[in-house]
Amino acid sequence: MRKYEDIFSKKQFLWGSATAAYQCEGAWDEEDKGISEWDYFNHHSPLNINQEDGDSASDFYHHYKKDIDMMAEGKQNTYRFSIAWSRILPKGYGEISQAGIDFYNRVIDYCLEKDIEPNVTLFHYDLPLELAKEGGWLNSKITDYFNEYAKICFENFGDRVKLWATINEPRYYAYCTNIVGNYPPNRKLDFQSYFQSQYNLMLASAKAIHTFKEMKIDGVIGIVHDNGSVEIDPATKESENIFEIADFFYNRLILCPALLGELPPELEKMIGIFGFTLLRAENETELFRLGKGDYLGLNLYNRQYVTDWQEGKTEVFHNNKGSGSNNKEGIRVENIFESSFDETVRRNKWGREVNPRVMYTALKEIKNRYENPMIMITENGHGCYEEPDETGYVVDDERIEIFEQFLFYMRKAMDEGVNVKGYYHWSTMDIYSWINGYRKRYGLVRVDFENDFTRTPKKSYFWYRDYIINYFAEANEAVLTETK
């Protein structure tokens, strides 16, 4: 029988790639899958500015064997994917879909057949529509709905899945749904909902982690956080104060419960600064203590570069139009703090910094401040526009250049004692990119969305394959040297 303890004795390090259900599966209404909030939004909302949806996405639902085969051929030994809540529970609660259970059993079993370790995320943005109608993550009942859903997944897949994550990017998800307003339900600059959503997401995660441990599932479970590593513009006048405020805004409501099993001690102070009311569970102290995770998944692309508030009303800066917009990613919060823009750092077409050095500084910060937890880099990659040749092959040298730099800084942090156990490139293949549609590509494998979803490995796929081969060759050589 497979055991968690066997994973690293056999694999040394986990090298893989990642996707999310809505972004890759397609089959949006196949069999008895329920409708998700994203299905509804993309079909009906004028705020779907690029007018594209994930109805078919990369059609992973019908091509999963091909995709897993290509991972194995690329020497990847793990695959991170999410389960669509509405494929298991069409309404988010109540009746279970056996067809959904069967699909994920097929995916998990085929991963194991190919010696690929499944790493399963329970929630990656795609809330069942019926739960959205009941208030979504602002309805405190959702924490129990999520716990029941998680329990069903543990019961059906926990005998084979040894790596679990409860929720993908609760902070960034709350940010896009309540501050930017580009994700459904599209609330904009709603700080009250931003903080309340984070709290409810973390409470749901804590309940599910406690259930996992009560069920004595063999494996580890944690949460996935988007790196919010805060760096201060040297021109900042009140640097310590601004750091504390920005760190709370981007990180602390996630990292303190996830890694320390408690809410941040500065919470009451920040409630006063940001002016919100937090509706809290009476037994929250016990719930968060019992819901501390075993590891942290870290989605790492950039930092949060901030300074004092200068002037102007609260405003969020975001770009879902790619080269059609000059917006640089950031925020201004009136009288509190604002993003600063470092002109020496390159940016991608969507206004986000491309700064691989942050991999090192973020990992070191988490090690030093949060008791050196086990970490998986659960997402890291580079989105860009691409043009294939006549055979469908893509020479993505820009991705390889950035990829190599991120891995250099990850290995540097590991050499200095940061407890990183796995790396997942985003993404396994080209996928639907939230709001951005299909022109923004992240995949190691090109998907021809116009021609039967044909898969063609890119240059980066082969580069990553060779990197993994070399890593294990070096590791084995080091072991042989030590035993001589």
Buried (B, 14 or more C-beta within 10 A) or exposed (E): EBEBEEBEEEBBBBBBBBBBBBBBBBBBEBBBBBBBBBBBBBEEEEBBBBEBBBBBBBBBBBBBEBBBBBBBEBBBBBBBBBBBBBBBBBBBBEEBBEBBBEBBEEBBEBBBEBEBBBBBBBBBBBBBBBBBBBEBBBBBEBBEBBBBBBBBBBEBBBBBBBBBBBBBBBBBBBBBBBBBBBBBBBBEBBBBBBBBBBBBBBBBBBBBBBBBBEEEBBBBBBBBBBBBBBBBBEEBEEBEBBBBBBBBBBBBBBBBBBBBBBBBEBBEEBEEBBEBEBEBBEEBEEBBBBBBBBBBBBBBBBBBBBBBBEEEEBEBBBBBBBEEBEBBBBBBBEEBBBBBBEEEBEBBBBBBBBBBBBBBBBBBBBBEEBEEBBBBBBBBBBBBEBEBEEEBEBBBEBBBEBBBBBBEBBBBBBEEEBBBBBBBBBBBBBBBBBBBBBBBBBBBBBBEBEEEBEBBBBBBBEBBBEBBEEBBEEEEEEEEEEEE
